[in-house]
Amino acid sequence: MSADAAAGFIRALAQATPDPQTELLYTDPYSLLVAVVLSAQTTDAAVNRATPALFAAAPDPAAMVALGEAGVAAHIRTIGLWQAKARNVVALSRLLLERHGGAVPETREALEALPGVGRKTANVVLNVAFGAETMAVDTHIFRIGNRTGLAPGRTPREVEDRLVKRCPPALLRSAHHWLILHGRYVCKARLPECWRCAARAFCNYRDKVLVAPAR
């Protein structure tokens, strides 16, 4: 896909969904950070079912540390990898208190030093909580980047770098939301719904599904 086509692809998604938002429920940078950590290899919907009770019991790092791993685990048993995630949530909360006065740091280096926080999670928090122009590449965006020719790459970092380079600068902050939602609801892994894709004219995918399956 040419650079002009890539820009057209993203502009088409922008026009279709002018105000994209994360689907994770959160109220502040801390609850966002915890929600994103919990969302690894789990759907946002599953996380959203678990976090209201968790955040009611532990709305800040001090309360989360006091709740402890067993207390956190009791709220998140319905999501994948809940044992490791309970450990990470308590450990990162403790480090927020020890190193950052209980606040979520606004730098990638400090975020990635927290347990359970990798580049993708840091990118989401920097973007959503602090307005940074980052590109968080999850499985949906990695698939779209390679399937469509928008930003092919062997690793999430390669796809991220190419997307940042090809995205119109004015659209970069919202681009990862457009792409995640597009991958979640339209450009699906098993059966892409190309017949309703706003960016179909720019896509290089050879096996487009142009007719909805009969029901």
Secondary structure by P-SEA (a helix, b strand, c coil): ccaaaaaaaaaaaaaaccbbbbccccccaaaaaaaaaaaccccaaaaaaccaaaaaacccaaaaaaacaaaaaaacccccaaaaaaaaaaaaaaaaaacccccccccaaaaaacccccaaaaaaaaacccccbbbbbcaaaaaaaccccccccccaaaaaaaaaaacccccccaaaaaaaaaaaccccccccccccccccccccccccccccccc
